[in-house]
Amino acid sequence: MDLDFKNELAVMPDLRHRLRQLRWFRATFRGNAKAVTTHYGVRFDIDEEKLTRVFLDWVEMIDARKEFARLDRADFIVYTAGLALKELIRRAPASISPGSEVASTAANAEIVRFWPEGFLYTNYCVCAIAAIFEQEFGQAPLLDRCADDLRTWWSYRENTREMPASAVAFLDRFLGSEPNWVAPDLVEGRLAMRRALEALEALPAIPGSA
């Protein structure tokens, strides 16, 4: 991953809520595309109609599950980024500009060359997670080594072609968490959420609350 764009995101106040506004979502996505172009040379054309559809579907999914944010806010942030990644891959709002190609020998260049759009979408979501974590928890999560492994990206692309929801599981894997491969976009099935629910159920009942 190329996390330089994270620094641009991190200076935006209240980033977690700003990204749930269409104009900020579109602006930051374009900013990430520009950063990827700067580092790797490949240019992208962005379909604004598709990108808007991604945003609207994503916000609707978040609203339907927002009560889980109270159980584990950090995990919910990662989960919502996974939902955004799923929709980006499913609707494919970015395409390589005609005649453009990767012109870099930098780290991850082979991954960008292999799947430039997937790298763009994933980099955006990882940078957003890292910036939000820095704002809210003081430290960005560490990436697993598999995030820079081309073999993992082969599997990632093939799996998301068959089932876009598996993007949620791969994002978890990149961040070193245990993925739910069976039902990746089911929030109740996430390990952190299950643990939080079990902890709530183990709390002693308050006298007189029945």
Phi, psi and omega per residue, in radians:
M1 nan 2.686 3.094
D2 -2.025 1.771 -2.970
L3 -1.673 0.252 3.135
D4 -1.034 -0.644 -3.113
F5 -1.143 -0.343 3.084
K6 -1.001 -0.622 -3.116
N7 -1.160 -0.609 3.077
E8 -1.191 -0.688 3.136
L9 -1.196 -0.670 -3.016
A10 -1.131 -0.379 -3.133
V11 -1.471 -0.106 3.097
M12 -1.422 2.086 -3.134
P13 -1.064 2.480 3.045
D14 0.917 0.855 -3.039
L15 -1.009 -0.689 -3.084
R16 -0.972 -0.698 -3.138
H17 -1.470 -0.548 3.126
R18 -1.112 -0.654 -3.122
L19 -1.158 -0.245 3.083
R20 -1.616 0.303 2.988
Q21 -1.987 2.321 -2.995
L22 -0.965 -0.789 -3.046
R23 -1.143 -0.606 3.114
W24 -1.307 -0.659 3.096
F25 -1.055 -0.838 -3.126
R26 -1.149 -0.737 -3.111
A27 -1.144 -0.743 -3.122
T28 -1.261 -0.592 3.080
F29 -1.106 -0.758 3.092
R30 -1.135 -0.654 3.099
G31 -1.088 -0.696 3.097
N32 -1.151 -0.709 3.105
A33 -1.060 -0.700 3.115
K34 -1.122 -0.697 3.136
A35 -1.148 -0.712 3.108
V36 -1.128 -0.706 3.094
T37 -1.079 -0.763 3.137
T38 -1.031 -0.709 -3.058
H39 -1.436 -0.580 -2.983
Y40 -2.120 -0.152 3.062
G41 1.557 -0.436 -3.101
V42 -1.285 2.351 -3.129
R43 -1.877 2.666 -3.074
F44 -2.164 2.530 2.898
D45 -1.764 2.356 -3.069
I46 -2.045 2.193 3.105
D47 -1.502 1.857 -3.051
E48 -1.138 -0.564 3.118
E49 -1.151 -0.775 3.098
K50 -1.147 -0.701 -3.136
L51 -1.122 -0.682 3.082
T52 -1.123 -0.686 3.109
R53 -1.122 -0.693 3.052
V54 -0.983 -0.859 -3.102
F55 -1.069 -0.836 -3.082
L56 -1.113 -0.743 3.107
D57 -1.159 -0.685 -3.136
W58 -1.108 -0.849 -3.136
V59 -1.077 -0.670 3.110
E60 -1.100 -0.707 3.110
M61 -1.161 -0.695 3.117
I62 -1.108 -0.805 -3.112
D63 -1.048 -0.589 -3.124
A64 -1.283 -0.257 -3.059
R65 -2.183 0.164 -2.954
K66 -1.106 -0.353 3.137
E67 -1.128 -0.373 -3.140
F68 -1.288 -0.272 3.103
A69 -1.076 -0.485 -3.132
R70 -1.268 -0.407 -3.121
L71 -1.334 -0.812 -3.131
D72 -2.711 1.669 -3.022
R73 -1.116 -0.705 -3.127
A74 -1.086 -0.804 -3.138
D75 -1.179 -0.593 3.128
F76 -1.165 -0.601 3.086
I77 -1.089 -0.798 3.112
V78 -1.112 -0.740 -3.140
Y79 -1.071 -0.793 -3.131
T80 -1.146 -0.600 3.050
A81 -1.132 -0.643 3.085
G82 -1.107 -0.663 3.084
L83 -1.135 -0.702 3.086
A84 -1.087 -0.749 3.133
L85 -1.085 -0.747 3.104
K86 -1.001 -0.799 -3.101
E87 -1.235 -0.620 3.087
L88 -1.092 -0.784 3.131
I89 -1.180 -0.688 -3.097
R90 -1.181 -0.741 -3.058
R91 -1.648 -0.302 3.038
A92 0.868 1.149 -3.123
P93 -1.340 -0.188 -3.109
A94 -1.991 2.533 3.051
S95 -2.481 2.717 -3.135
I96 -1.243 2.327 3.096
S97 -1.103 2.476 3.140
P98 -0.932 2.297 3.119
G99 1.414 -0.050 -3.116
S100 -1.551 2.592 3.093
E101 -2.718 2.894 3.116
V102 -1.211 2.200 -3.134
A103 -2.212 1.111 -3.072
S104 -2.723 2.624 3.008
T105 -1.969 0.266 -3.116
A106 -1.173 2.901 3.079
A107 -0.969 2.438 3.134
N108 1.337 0.040 -3.140
A109 -1.033 -0.644 -3.128
E110 -1.181 -0.561 3.080
I111 -1.218 -0.764 3.122
V112 -1.092 -0.704 3.121
R113 -1.148 -0.672 -3.117
F114 -1.186 -0.784 -3.085
W115 -2.574 1.325 -3.053
P116 -1.057 -0.734 -3.129
E117 -1.159 -0.758 3.116
G118 -1.085 -0.690 3.079
F119 -1.098 -0.769 3.134
L120 -1.002 -0.874 -3.109
Y121 -1.106 -0.785 -3.081
T122 -1.197 -0.713 3.136
N123 -1.086 -0.694 3.111
Y124 -1.056 -0.827 -3.094
C125 -1.199 -0.675 3.115
V126 -1.171 -0.734 3.105
C127 -1.094 -0.693 3.120
A128 -1.114 -0.782 3.098
I129 -1.037 -0.837 -3.098
A130 -1.061 -0.743 -3.127
A131 -1.183 -0.748 3.140
I132 -1.145 -0.714 3.114
F133 -1.100 -0.692 3.109
E134 -1.104 -0.713 3.138
Q135 -1.173 -0.734 -2.956
E136 -1.732 -0.443 -3.090
F137 -2.181 -0.070 3.071
G138 1.487 -0.064 -3.105
Q139 -2.746 2.374 3.097
A140 -1.363 2.601 3.092
P141 -1.197 2.640 3.115
L142 -1.437 2.493 3.099
L143 -1.538 2.478 3.040
D144 -1.288 2.685 -3.135
R145 -1.070 -0.454 -3.107
C146 -1.129 -0.325 3.117
A147 -1.145 -0.323 3.126
D148 -1.967 0.328 -3.088
D149 -1.811 2.035 -3.106
L150 -1.055 -0.603 3.134
R151 -1.109 -0.663 3.091
T152 -1.128 -0.669 3.139
W153 -1.193 -0.542 3.017
W154 -1.038 -0.866 3.124
S155 -1.097 -0.715 3.136
Y156 -1.015 -0.871 -3.115
R157 -1.137 -0.769 -3.114
E158 -1.132 -0.739 -3.120
N159 -1.183 -0.710 -3.116
T160 -1.283 -0.401 3.022
R161 -1.122 -0.691 -3.141
E162 -1.410 -0.651 -3.101
M163 -2.551 1.683 -3.106
P164 -0.942 -0.517 -3.124
A165 -1.077 -0.376 3.122
S166 -1.145 -0.230 3.045
A167 -1.036 -0.585 3.115
V168 -1.083 -0.764 -3.124
A169 -1.176 -0.725 3.135
F170 -1.154 -0.642 3.084
L171 -1.103 -0.740 3.062
D172 -1.016 -0.765 -3.138
R173 -1.096 -0.749 3.117
F174 -1.050 -0.530 -3.115
L175 -1.626 0.138 3.048
G176 1.416 0.250 3.118
S177 -1.703 2.856 3.123
E178 -1.404 2.011 -3.104
P179 -1.342 2.748 2.961
N180 -1.794 1.679 -3.058
W181 -1.304 -0.424 -3.068
V182 -1.308 -0.854 3.137
A183 -2.356 1.314 -2.966
P184 -1.034 -0.618 -3.065
D185 -1.687 0.242 3.065
L186 -1.560 1.900 -3.037
V187 -1.108 -0.612 3.140
E188 -1.136 -0.376 -3.102
G189 -1.546 -0.031 -3.132
R190 -1.272 2.431 -3.080
L191 -0.999 -0.804 -3.118
A192 -1.101 -0.685 3.139
M193 -1.220 -0.674 3.105
R194 -1.103 -0.718 3.123
R195 -1.142 -0.709 3.128
A196 -1.129 -0.718 3.111
L197 -1.140 -0.727 3.117
E198 -1.114 -0.653 3.112
A199 -1.144 -0.678 3.090
L200 -1.126 -0.738 -3.116
E201 -1.179 -0.454 -3.125
A202 -1.438 -0.173 3.137
L203 -1.184 2.465 3.117
P204 -1.164 2.524 3.126
A205 -1.165 2.507 3.121
I206 -1.408 2.192 -3.139
P207 -0.953 2.317 3.097
G208 1.461 0.060 -3.111
S209 -1.490 -0.223 -3.099
A210 -1.269 nan nan
